[in-house]
Amino acid sequence: TGRGRTRNRGTRRGKTRSLLRTRVGPESRVRPVEASTIPELVDAAARRFGDLEAVVDGDLRWSFGDYRNEAHRVAEALIRRGIQPGERVAVWAPNSARWAATALGIHCTGGVLVPLNTRLGGGDVAGLLDRTSARMLFTVTDFLGTNYVTMLAGAGGADGLEETIVMSGPVPEGCTGWGTFLADTPELGTQTASVNPDDLCHILFTSGTTGSPKGAMLRHGAVCRSYRSWSTAIGLREGDRYLAVSPFFHTFGLNGGILACLTSGATLVPQAVFDPQAVTDRVAEESITVLPGPPTIYRSILDHLGGLPLDTSTLRLAVTGAAPVSAGLVGEMHDLLGFETVLTGYGLTEASGVTTTCHHDDPPNLAATSSGRTLPGIDLKVADDNGGPVPAGKPGQVLLRGYNVMAGYLDDEAGTTAAVDADGWLHTGDTGVVDDAGNLTITGRSTDMYICGGFNVYPAEVEAVIATHPDIDQVVVTGAPDDLMGEVGMAFVVTAAGRQVDPAVILSWAREELASHMTPRHVEVVDSLPTNPGGKVLRHQLRQVAAQIMAN
């Protein structure tokens, strides 16, 4: 459970709460912590928020002062092992307080954090450890019956790895346990390295939904500034209680969770595995006020509740993205889950994870129609095939430029040049439109577009219409090969709870709502859609399924 203070807990209105000092409410909004590096943020948050509750993980409860001390103890232990500024240290583990403290400790050494996806196999992780030249690995041996050390060893290990620290679970021979790692490190750590805003802080691997993962190199100054602006825009408050369901190996879980909470004085409550019952229990037990995540988690909770409202809800703020959000889902989140505010945003790993967002004081319906506006200091252009701007309301590729754009892809000069042009514009590969107020609506990826009878079809435009059918909960449209038309649309639909649909009826309805070239020719009813840990639908898998169906 770590060496932070374990607090006694009292019960108020049936909710388990810490006796650490807390405060939340409109009057508790404060100016976010100003910091240009993550080590500076760790120290500034401890000075600003002191004994406010910073992290809750089971019985472990750290104040912001405890949190800072734990991060510094990790840093001192790493420095004693010879970790130098710029060297890479990897974490391959589920969300936990130790994950957060370890990440911050790596930053405090001047080291570069390499978060690794817990869904990867041993061979994939070995390859990423070699690609990043990681000297140390923090992992677990007891997550959902999986021993990551054994998985890595079975794949032959990583050539440059010098030490493996087991954060939880049995410690295999040749590895170091958490207690041993921190042994003889002072309770109050103080040793940290000098870090500059332009220094690298993360190597974050892209989701790989459209190809092999690439290592986006991010800078301290960019992520600190991005999430300070983002926290202000969404209205994250001092004393908020933030349930971190998004995995920390993902840019939104890492930066939008760990860093945003430090910036705002919110309590971070890591959730190792998403389970609707476990989440609803924690909302009540910990008086959770903020629950960010992809739309799929809210739909899972709503389905689990079976149309009944969430009892004892303290939820006030939802921040979502990674997939379109329907007006129906937003309404249910307000009415059944108790959210006061539902916001959407748009970002990608190469742009430090966040670029546009709806604001906490925007009209309520904006979240169902757009991803909001750019944060200060970020330029956005919707461009034609030649890179020229297109008028408001017309689709094109989304280009970004500003402080938040990555330093480049790890050891991939050609990939970096292809992604970021000579004028500094990041070519996202996403297509979208911007309205007269500057709000961005993503219509899909350029690679998702298919051509039906000579007409371009952007799946997101079709999905937005089909999603309005009352019997359909989720829909993804992809192109499928067709001898006559070249490609035709195939819609994969998940029905609303308790509903049954006839594909022929859906197709007939779609013909009345859509232009002929946009109307899918096939509907496949499925139980669920394949997603990555960040909630993004794995469209390439559905394209493969569509091709197989058409071949038969």
C-alpha positions in Angstrom: 0.0 0.0 0.0 3.0 2.4 -0.1 4.6 4.4 2.6 2.2 7.4 2.6 -0.1 7.8 5.6 -3.1 5.5 5.7 -6.0 7.6 7.0 -8.9 6.5 9.1 -12.1 7.1 7.2 -15.4 8.3 8.4 -18.9 7.9 6.9 -21.0 10.8 5.8 -24.4 10.3 4.1 -23.4 6.7 3.5 -20.3 7.6 1.6 -16.8 6.6 2.7 -14.6 9.6 2.9 -11.1 10.4 4.0 -10.4 12.6 7.0 -7.8 14.5 5.0 -8.9 18.0 4.3 -11.1 18.4 1.2 -13.1 21.2 -0.3 -15.1 21.4 -3.5 -17.7 23.7 -4.9 -18.0 26.8 -7.1 -16.2 28.8 -4.5 -13.2 26.4 -4.6 -12.2 27.2 -8.2 -8.6 28.4 -8.2 -6.0 29.5 -10.7 -4.3 26.3 -11.8 -0.7 25.8 -10.7 1.8 27.5 -12.9 4.7 25.2 -13.8 6.8 24.7 -16.9 8.1 21.3 -16.0 6.6 18.2 -14.3 9.1 18.3 -11.3 8.2 22.0 -10.8 4.5 21.0 -10.9 5.0 18.3 -8.3 6.6 20.7 -5.9 4.3 23.6 -6.6 1.2 21.5 -6.1 2.5 20.3 -2.7 3.1 23.9 -1.7 -0.3 25.1 -2.9 -2.5 22.2 -1.8 -0.5 20.8 1.2 -2.6 18.5 3.2 -5.6 18.3 0.8 -6.1 14.7 -0.4 -4.2 14.0 -3.5 -4.4 10.3 -4.2 -6.7 7.5 -3.0 -6.0 3.9 -3.8 -7.8 1.4 -1.6 -6.7 2.1 2.0 -3.8 4.3 0.8 -4.5 8.0 1.1 -1.8 10.6 0.3 -2.0 14.3 0.8 -0.3 16.4 -1.9 2.7 16.7 0.5 2.8 12.8 0.8 2.5 12.5 -3.0 5.5 14.9 -3.5 7.5 12.9 -1.0 6.7 9.6 -2.6 7.7 10.9 -6.1 11.0 12.3 -4.7 11.8 9.0 -2.9 11.4 7.2 -6.2 13.6 9.8 -7.9 16.3 9.3 -5.3 16.2 5.5 -5.6 16.6 5.9 -9.4 19.4 8.4 -9.1 21.3 6.0 -6.8 21.0 3.4 -9.5 22.7 5.8 -12.0 19.7 7.0 -14.0 20.7 10.1 -15.8 18.7 12.9 -17.4 17.4 11.9 -20.8 17.6 8.1 -20.0 14.4 6.0 -20.5 12.5 4.1 -17.8 9.4 2.1 -18.6 6.2 1.3 -16.7 4.1 -1.7 -17.7 1.3 -2.0 -15.2 -2.3 -1.1 -14.5 -3.4 2.2 -12.9 -2.4 2.6 -9.3 -1.0 5.2 -6.8 2.5 3.6 -7.3 2.2 4.0 -11.0 1.6 7.7 -10.6 4.4 8.2 -8.0 6.8 6.2 -10.2 6.0 8.3 -13.3 6.5 11.5 -11.4 9.7 10.2 -9.8 11.1 9.3 -13.2 10.4 12.9 -14.3 12.1 14.3 -11.2 15.3 12.5 -12.2 15.2 14.2 -15.7 14.4 10.7 -17.1 12.0 10.0 -19.9 8.9 7.9 -19.0 7.9 5.1 -21.4 4.4 3.9 -20.6 3.6 0.5 -22.0 0.1 -0.9 -22.9 -1.0 -3.6 -20.5 -2.7 -5.4 -23.4 0.5 -6.0 -25.2 2.2 -9.3 -25.3 5.7 -10.1 -24.1 7.2 -9.9 -27.6 5.7 -6.5 -28.3 6.9 -5.1 -25.0 10.4 -6.5 -25.5 10.5 -4.8 -28.9 9.4 -1.4 -27.4 12.0 -1.7 -24.6 14.7 -2.3 -27.1 13.5 0.6 -29.4 13.5 3.1 -26.5 16.8 1.7 -24.9 15.0 1.5 -21.5 17.3 0.8 -18.7 14.7 -0.1 -16.1 11.2 -1.5 -16.1 8.5 -1.2 -13.4 5.8 -3.9 -13.7 3.5 -6.3 -11.8 3.1 -10.0 -11.5 -0.5 -10.2 -10.2 -2.7 -8.3 -12.7 -5.8 -10.3 -13.7 -3.9 -13.5 -13.3 -1.1 -12.3 -15.5 2.6 -12.3 -14.6 4.2 -9.7 -16.8 7.8 -10.7 -15.8 7.0 -14.2 -17.0 5.5 -12.9 -20.3 8.6 -10.8 -21.0 11.0 -13.6 -20.2 9.0 -16.0 -22.4 9.7 -13.6 -25.3 13.4 -13.5 -24.7 13.5 -10.3 -22.6 15.0 -7.0 -23.6 18.7 -6.6 -24.4 19.4 -3.4 -22.6 17.2 -3.8 -19.5 19.3 -3.6 -16.4 16.7 -4.0 -13.6 13.0 -4.9 -13.2 11.1 -3.5 -10.3 8.0 -5.4 -9.2 5.4 -2.9 -8.0 3.0 -5.5 -6.7 2.8 -9.3 -6.6 5.3 -12.0 -6.0 8.9 -11.0 -6.8 10.6 -13.5 -9.2 14.3 -14.3 -8.9 16.4 -11.7 -10.6 13.8 -8.9 -9.9 13.6 -6.2 -7.2 10.6 -5.8 -5.0 9.1 -2.4 -4.3 10.2 -2.3 -0.7 13.8 -3.3 -1.6 13.8 -0.6 -4.3 12.9 2.1 -1.8 15.0 0.7 1.0 17.3 3.3 2.7 15.6 6.1 0.8 14.6 8.9 3.2 10.9 9.4 4.1 11.2 12.9 2.8 13.0 12.8 -0.5 14.7 15.9 -1.8 17.1 14.9 -4.6 16.0 15.8 -8.1 17.7 16.7 -11.4 17.6 20.0 -13.3 14.9 19.8 -16.0 14.1 22.3 -18.7 10.7 22.9 -20.5 12.1 21.7 -23.8 13.4 18.4 -22.3 11.6 15.2 -23.3 9.2 13.9 -20.6 7.4 11.0 -22.4 7.8 8.6 -25.3 4.1 7.7 -25.8 3.3 5.1 -28.4 0.3 5.7 -30.6 -2.6 3.4 -30.4 -1.7 1.6 -33.6 -5.3 1.6 -34.9 -4.1 2.5 -38.4 -0.7 0.8 -38.4 2.4 0.1 -36.3 2.7 2.1 -33.1 5.0 5.1 -33.4 6.8 6.7 -30.4 5.7 10.3 -30.1 8.3 12.3 -28.1 6.6 14.9 -25.9 8.2 17.8 -23.9 7.7 19.0 -20.3 6.7 22.5 -21.2 4.1 21.4 -23.8 2.2 19.0 -21.6 2.3 21.3 -18.5 0.9 24.2 -20.5 -1.7 22.0 -22.4 -3.2 20.5 -19.3 -3.2 23.8 -17.4 -5.3 25.3 -20.2 -7.4 22.2 -20.5 -8.2 22.0 -16.8 -9.3 25.7 -16.8 -11.5 25.2 -19.9 -13.3 22.1 -18.5 -13.7 23.7 -15.0 -11.7 21.2 -13.0 -11.8 22.4 -9.4 -9.7 22.2 -6.3 -11.2 19.4 -4.2 -12.8 17.5 -7.1 -12.6 13.8 -6.9 -11.4 12.3 -10.2 -11.9 8.6 -11.0 -9.1 7.7 -13.4 -10.6 4.9 -15.6 -8.5 5.8 -18.7 -5.3 3.8 -18.5 -2.2 5.7 -17.5 -0.2 4.3 -20.4 -2.6 6.4 -22.6 -1.9 10.1 -23.1 -5.4 11.0 -21.8 -5.0 8.9 -18.6 -1.5 10.1 -18.0 -1.7 13.8 -18.8 -5.4 14.3 -18.4 -5.4 12.3 -15.2 -2.2 12.5 -13.2 -1.0 15.9 -14.4 -4.4 17.6 -14.6 -5.2 16.6 -11.0 -1.8 18.0 -9.8 -2.5 21.2 -11.7 -6.0 21.7 -10.2 -5.8 20.3 -6.7 -8.1 17.4 -7.6 -8.0 14.0 -5.8 -6.8 11.3 -8.2 -8.6 7.9 -7.7 -6.9 5.3 -9.9 -9.1 2.5 -11.3 -7.1 -0.5 -12.4 -9.8 -2.2 -14.4 -13.1 -0.8 -15.8 -16.0 -2.7 -14.4 -19.5 -1.0 -14.3 -20.3 -2.3 -10.8 -16.9 -1.4 -9.4 -17.1 2.1 -10.9 -20.6 2.7 -9.5 -19.5 1.5 -6.1 -16.5 3.8 -6.1 -18.6 6.8 -7.2 -20.6 6.3 -4.0 -17.8 5.3 -1.7 -15.4 8.1 -2.7 -18.0 10.8 -3.6 -16.5 10.9 -7.2 -17.3 14.2 -9.0 -15.3 13.8 -12.2 -15.4 10.7 -14.4 -13.7 11.1 -17.8 -13.4 8.5 -20.4 -14.6 7.3 -23.9 -18.3 7.1 -24.6 -18.2 3.3 -24.3 -17.7 3.5 -20.5 -20.8 5.6 -19.9 -22.9 3.3 -22.2 -21.6 0.3 -20.2 -22.6 1.9 -16.9 -26.0 2.8 -18.3 -26.6 -0.7 -19.6 -25.5 -2.1 -16.2 -28.1 0.1 -14.5 -30.8 -1.2 -16.8 -32.5 2.2 -17.3 -32.5 3.1 -13.6 -30.8 6.2 -12.2 -27.5 5.9 -10.4 -28.2 6.1 -6.6 -26.2 8.5 -4.4 -24.6 10.1 -7.5 -22.1 12.9 -6.7 -21.0 13.1 -10.4 -20.9 16.6 -11.9 -18.4 16.5 -14.8 -17.8 14.1 -17.7 -15.2 14.7 -20.3 -15.2 12.3 -23.3 -13.9 11.9 -26.7 -12.2 9.2 -28.9 -15.6 8.5 -30.6 -18.7 10.4 -31.5 -21.2 11.2 -28.7 -24.9 11.1 -29.5 -27.4 13.6 -28.1 -29.3 10.6 -26.6 -26.2 9.4 -24.7 -25.6 12.9 -23.4 -29.2 13.1 -22.2 -29.0 9.8 -20.4 -25.7 10.9 -18.7 -27.5 14.0 -17.4 -30.8 12.2 -16.4 -29.6 8.8 -15.2 -26.0 9.3 -14.1 -26.5 12.8 -12.6 -23.8 14.7 -14.5 -24.2 18.4 -14.4 -21.8 19.0 -17.3 -20.8 16.7 -20.2 -18.0 17.9 -22.4 -16.2 16.6 -25.5 -12.8 17.3 -26.9 -10.3 16.3 -29.6 -6.7 15.4 -29.3 -4.0 13.0 -30.4 -0.8 11.7 -29.0 1.3 13.7 -31.4 -0.3 16.9 -30.1 0.3 16.2 -26.4 -3.1 14.5 -26.2 -5.4 17.5 -26.2 -6.1 20.3 -28.8 -9.7 21.3 -28.7 -12.4 21.1 -26.0 -15.8 22.3 -25.2 -15.8 24.6 -22.2 -17.7 24.2 -18.9 -19.9 27.3 -19.7 -20.7 26.3 -23.3 -24.4 25.5 -24.3 -25.2 22.0 -23.1 -26.0 20.7 -26.6 -22.5 21.6 -28.0 -21.0 18.3 -26.7 -23.2 16.3 -29.0 -22.4 18.3 -32.1 -18.7 19.2 -31.8 -15.3 18.8 -30.1 -15.1 22.4 -29.1 -12.4 25.1 -29.8 -8.6 25.1 -29.7 -6.8 25.8 -26.5 -4.9 29.2 -26.4 -1.6 29.1 -28.4 -2.7 26.3 -30.8 -3.6 27.0 -34.5 -6.0 24.7 -36.3 -6.7 24.7 -40.1 -9.0 22.5 -42.1 -7.2 22.1 -45.4 -7.8 20.7 -48.9 -5.5 18.2 -50.6 -3.0 21.0 -51.4 -2.8 22.3 -47.8 -4.9 25.3 -48.5 -7.7 26.4 -46.0 -11.3 25.4 -46.8 -14.3 27.6 -45.8 -16.2 27.1 -42.6 -18.6 24.2 -42.8 -16.6 22.4 -45.6 -14.7 19.2 -44.8 -11.0 18.8 -45.1 -8.0 17.4 -43.3 -7.3 18.8 -39.8 -3.9 20.4 -39.4 -2.5 21.7 -36.1 0.4 23.9 -35.2 1.6 25.2 -31.9 3.6 24.5 -28.7 1.8 21.2 -28.2 3.1 19.4 -31.3 5.5 16.6 -30.5 9.3 16.8 -30.9 9.0 14.0 -33.4 8.8 10.3 -33.7 11.4 8.2 -32.0 14.2 7.2 -34.4 11.9 7.9 -37.4 13.0 11.0 -39.3 11.0 10.0 -42.4 7.8 9.5 -40.3 8.3 12.8 -38.5 8.8 14.7 -41.8 5.6 13.1 -43.2 3.6 14.1 -40.2 4.9 17.6 -39.6 5.6 19.8 -42.6 8.2 22.5 -43.0 5.8 25.2 -41.7 5.2 23.3 -38.5 1.7 22.0 -39.4 0.9 18.5 -38.0 -1.1 16.6 -40.5 -3.4 14.6 -38.3 -5.0 12.3 -40.9 -8.4 13.2 -39.4 -11.1 14.9 -41.5 -13.4 17.6 -40.0 -15.3 20.8 -40.4 -15.1 24.0 -38.4 -18.1 26.3 -37.8 -18.1 30.1 -37.8 -17.5 30.0 -34.0 -14.3 27.9 -34.4 -15.9 24.7 -33.1 -14.4 21.5 -34.7 -16.4 18.5 -35.7 -14.4 15.4 -36.6 -16.0 13.6 -39.6 -13.5 10.7 -39.7 -10.0 9.8 -40.8 -8.9 10.3 -44.3 -8.0 6.6 -44.3 -11.5 5.7 -43.3 -13.0 7.4 -46.3 -14.3 5.1 -49.1 -15.4 5.7 -52.6 -18.8 4.5 -53.6 -19.6 4.8 -57.3 -17.1 7.7 -57.7 -18.4 9.6 -54.6 -16.3 10.1 -51.4 -18.1 8.8 -48.3 -16.9 9.8 -44.8 -18.1 7.2 -42.3 -18.7 9.6 -39.4 -21.3 11.5 -41.4 -23.2 8.3 -42.1 -22.8 7.1 -38.5 -24.2 10.4 -37.1 -27.4 9.8 -39.0 -27.8 6.1 -38.3 -27.1 6.7 -34.5 -30.3 8.7 -34.3 -32.4 5.5 -34.8 -34.0 4.7 -31.5 -33.1 1.0 -31.6 -29.4 1.6 -32.2 -26.9 2.4 -29.5 -23.6 2.3 -31.4 -22.7 2.2 -35.1 -19.5 2.0 -37.2 -19.6 2.2 -41.0 -16.7 1.0 -43.1 -16.2 0.5 -46.8 -16.5 -3.0 -48.2 -15.3 -4.2 -51.7 -18.0 -4.3 -54.4 -17.6 -5.4 -58.0 -20.0 -2.8 -59.4 -19.6 0.2 -57.1 -15.9 -0.3 -56.1 -16.8 0.0 -52.4 -20.1 0.1 -50.6 -20.9 0.9 -46.9 -21.3 -1.8 -44.3 -22.8 -0.8 -41.0 -21.9 -2.7 -37.8 -24.5 -1.8 -35.2 -24.9 -2.5 -31.5 -28.6 -2.4 -30.5 -29.9 -0.4 -27.6 -30.5 -2.4 -24.4 -33.5 -4.8 -24.8 -34.0 -3.9 -28.4 -33.9 -6.1 -31.5 -33.5 -4.8 -35.0 -34.1 -6.2 -38.5 -31.2 -5.3 -40.8 -33.6 -4.9 -43.7 -35.7 -2.4 -41.7 -32.6 -0.4 -40.8 -31.5 -0.3 -44.5 -34.9 0.8 -45.6 -34.9 3.6 -43.0 -31.4 4.7 -43.9 -32.4 5.1 -47.6 -34.9 7.7 -46.5 -32.4 9.6 -44.4 -29.3 9.5 -46.5 -28.1 10.2 -50.1 -27.9 7.1 -52.2 -24.1 6.9 -52.3 -24.0 7.4 -48.5 -26.6 4.7 -47.6 -24.9 1.4 -46.5 -25.8 -1.6 -48.5 -25.3 -4.0 -45.6 -26.0 -4.0 -41.9 -24.4 -6.4 -39.4 -25.8 -6.6 -35.9 -23.0 -7.3 -33.3 -22.8 -7.6 -29.6 -19.9 -5.1 -29.3 -17.4 -3.2 -31.3 -13.6 -3.9 -31.0 -11.8 -1.1 -29.2 -8.3 -0.4 -28.0 -7.7 0.5 -24.3 -8.3 4.2 -25.1 -11.8 3.5 -26.3 -11.1 4.0 -30.0 -12.8 1.6 -32.3 -10.4 -0.7 -34.2 -11.8 0.1 -37.7 -9.2 -1.9 -39.5 -10.5 -5.0 -37.8 -14.0 -4.2 -39.0 -12.8 -3.5 -42.5 -11.2 -7.0 -42.5 -14.5 -8.5 -41.3 -16.4 -6.6 -44.0 -14.1 -7.9 -46.7 -14.5 -11.5 -45.4 -18.3 -11.2 -45.4 -18.3 -9.8 -49.0 -15.9 -12.6 -50.1 -18.4 -15.2 -48.9 
